[in-house]
Amino acid sequence: MTLQKILVTGGAGFIGSNFVHNWLNRYPDNLIVVLDLLTYAGNLKNLEGLETNPNFQFVKGDICNYDLVYDLLQQFDIDCIVHFAAESHVDRSITGPDAFITTNIIGTHTLLKAARKRWIEDKKGIEHRFHHISTDEVYGSLGPDEPGFSEKTPYSPNSPYSASKASSDHLVRAYHHTYGLDVTTTNCSNNYGPYQFPEKLIPLMTLNCLRGKLLPVYGDGLNIRDWLHVKDHCQGIELVIRKGVPGQTYNIGCQCEKTNMEIVNAICSTIDKLFVKNPELAHSYPDCPAGKGSSCKELITFVTDRPGHDRRYGINCARIEKELGFKCSHNLSSGIEETVLWYIKNETWWKPLC
Ligand SMILES: NC(=O)c1ccc[n+]([C@@H]2O[C@H](COP(=O)([O-])OP(=O)(O)OC[C@H]3O[C@@H](n4cnc5c(N)ncnc54)[C@H](O)[C@@H]3O)[C@@H](O)[C@H]2O)c1
């Protein structure tokens, strides 16, 4: 597909901003319009450097605002929506589910309605694509020996977050089947990399290590997640937008299942080694145990488990590999080191957030 004018919702968030940088590097002549409400998770600093790019526009606004969304589709003659905007943190969905229902369900439906009006009614026949970003959490939890989630795994969401995402996935599918909207959906596993808000596992543990704060590990620490570098994820999304079959869903993952303890230990060992290699770090981070001849592992503490905590996620990504040629290029240990280094070098980015 040769889509060139793209509305990215949630483009000031973690994955959305990585996607925007990646897309404009690869297709500098394309237009990207970011629509983002700048909730606690959105950050204009994630888009730094793009302010002067004539092919980039930022609009602060809510995906639930139909008139605004429709106006943007019209004003910029948008032919593709890449939909990242969401409430995305499971713990927050347990303490306050309402925002998840509003943004993830009503917001997605508002975008679909505006896209239908613009692309199916007003500009009938125009090449277009609505690409929806979803999660592996819609499939529920796997037993220890079960095969990874495929696109045919029945939905079984367990948290208000995953239930709201499942709902949005069904709406996207329904707009294809009922109205002929050209849609694709990707369901991905846990992402990590630069610009991730410090409440998620990898940045939280990294920043707590650097500041000598406890590392709170839920339950027995043996919940398993399948880790995907955000840049590999963005590459997968691009393949689906360019070559994916309308109406189809694709799982994206890197076959990298790890327990939370393995991730926390890997972060601790990485930071311990970096401090040995670069003793100057002890001056910048005087409370980090690694700078005092000890190990960050001494900060690990087990805390009461999250209610309804899914035990294991694992992704079978054979479809996107076979049909679209997707291949991961990051491995977890170098990816974690690169991510830890990014947080070390970007204190001015994270300090105001925690
Ligand atoms: N991070 C992960 O590991 C992961 C894994 C699987 C799927 N996903 C999905 O990927 C997408 C992006 O995740 P993320 O981690 O980048 O999220 P994020 O929380 O970092 O960013 C979400 C962005 O959406 C914006 N937003 C929230 N409500 C909005 C609204 N009503 N209108 C406009 N903008 C709004 C926020 O300001 C923020 O910039 C989400 O749909 C999420 O469900 C994320």
The ligand as an SDF file (V2000), in Angstrom:
LIG
                    3D

 44 48  0  0  0  0  0  0  0  0999 V2000
    3.6570   -1.1250   26.2630 N   0  0  0  0  0  0  0  0  0  0  0  0
    3.4410   -2.3950   26.0100 C   0  0  0  0  0  0  0  0  0  0  0  0
    4.2070   -3.2600   26.4140 O   0  0  0  0  0  0  0  0  0  0  0  0
    2.2460   -2.8160   25.1850 C   0  0  0  0  0  0  0  0  0  0  0  0
    2.0670   -4.1790   24.9340 C   0  0  0  0  0  0  0  0  0  0  0  0
    0.9790   -4.5640   24.1640 C   0  0  0  0  0  0  0  0  0  0  0  0
    0.1260   -3.6210   23.6090 C   0  0  0  0  0  0  0  0  0  0  0  0
    0.3090   -2.2970   23.8830 N   0  0  0  0  0  0  0  0  0  0  0  0
   -0.6250   -1.3320   23.2920 C   0  0  0  0  0  0  0  0  0  0  0  0
    0.1370   -0.4080   22.5420 O   0  0  0  0  0  0  0  0  0  0  0  0
   -0.4630    0.8900   22.5750 C   0  0  0  0  0  0  0  0  0  0  0  0
    0.5390    1.9170   23.0270 C   0  0  0  0  0  0  0  0  0  0  0  0
    1.0530    1.5230   24.3070 O   0  0  0  0  0  0  0  0  0  0  0  0
    2.1210    2.4150   25.0710 P   0  0  0  0  0  0  0  0  0  0  0  0
    2.8360    1.5230   26.0060 O   0  0  0  0  0  0  0  0  0  0  0  0
    2.8650    3.2370   24.1050 O   0  0  0  0  0  0  0  0  0  0  0  0
    1.1350    3.3410   25.9100 O   0  0  0  0  0  0  0  0  0  0  0  0
    1.4430    4.6890   26.6860 P   0  0  0  0  0  0  0  0  0  0  0  0
    0.5950    4.6130   27.9150 O   0  0  0  0  0  0  0  0  0  0  0  0
    2.9050    4.9320   26.8080 O   0  0  0  0  0  0  0  0  0  0  0  0
    0.8900    5.8070   25.7010 O   0  0  0  0  0  0  0  0  0  0  0  0
   -0.4720    6.0250   25.4740 C   0  0  0  0  0  0  0  0  0  0  0  0
   -0.6150    7.3760   24.8020 C   0  0  0  0  0  0  0  0  0  0  0  0
   -1.9920    7.5930   24.5130 O   0  0  0  0  0  0  0  0  0  0  0  0
   -2.3420    8.9090   24.8920 C   0  0  0  0  0  0  0  0  0  0  0  0
   -3.7740    8.9350   25.2160 N   0  0  0  0  0  0  0  0  0  0  0  0
   -4.3930    8.3380   26.2620 C   0  0  0  0  0  0  0  0  0  0  0  0
   -5.7160    8.6020   26.2270 N   0  0  0  0  0  0  0  0  0  0  0  0
   -5.9370    9.3670   25.1220 C   0  0  0  0  0  0  0  0  0  0  0  0
   -7.0950    9.9280   24.5380 C   0  0  0  0  0  0  0  0  0  0  0  0
   -8.2940    9.7740   25.0920 N   0  0  0  0  0  0  0  0  0  0  0  0
   -6.9550   10.6500   23.3970 N   0  0  0  0  0  0  0  0  0  0  0  0
   -5.7270   10.8290   22.8210 C   0  0  0  0  0  0  0  0  0  0  0  0
   -4.6030   10.3130   23.3430 N   0  0  0  0  0  0  0  0  0  0  0  0
   -4.6980    9.5890   24.4790 C   0  0  0  0  0  0  0  0  0  0  0  0
   -1.4610    9.2290   26.0920 C   0  0  0  0  0  0  0  0  0  0  0  0
   -1.3300   10.6170   26.3100 O   0  0  0  0  0  0  0  0  0  0  0  0
   -0.1580    8.5530   25.6870 C   0  0  0  0  0  0  0  0  0  0  0  0
    0.6490    9.4390   24.9380 O   0  0  0  0  0  0  0  0  0  0  0  0
   -1.6710    0.7690   23.5100 C   0  0  0  0  0  0  0  0  0  0  0  0
   -2.8090    0.6320   22.7160 O   0  0  0  0  0  0  0  0  0  0  0  0
   -1.3990   -0.4990   24.3000 C   0  0  0  0  0  0  0  0  0  0  0  0
   -2.6040   -1.1180   24.6720 O   0  0  0  0  0  0  0  0  0  0  0  0
    1.3480   -1.8710   24.6640 C   0  0  0  0  0  0  0  0  0  0  0  0
  1  2  1  0
  2  3  2  0
  2  4  1  0
  4  5  1  0
  4 44  2  0
  5  6  2  0
  6  7  1  0
  7  8  2  0
  8  9  1  0
  8 44  1  0
  9 10  1  0
  9 42  1  0
 10 11  1  0
 11 12  1  0
 11 40  1  0
 12 13  1  0
 13 14  1  0
 14 15  2  0
 14 16  1  0
 14 17  1  0
 17 18  1  0
 18 19  2  0
 18 20  1  0
 18 21  1  0
 21 22  1  0
 22 23  1  0
 23 24  1  0
 23 38  1  0
 24 25  1  0
 25 26  1  0
 25 36  1  0
 26 27  1  0
 26 35  1  0
 27 28  2  0
 28 29  1  0
 29 30  1  0
 29 35  2  0
 30 31  1  0
 30 32  2  0
 32 33  1  0
 33 34  2  0
 34 35  1  0
 36 37  1  0
 36 38  1  0
 38 39  1  0
 40 41  1  0
 40 42  1  0
 42 43  1  0
M  CHG  2   8   1  16  -1
M  END
$$$$
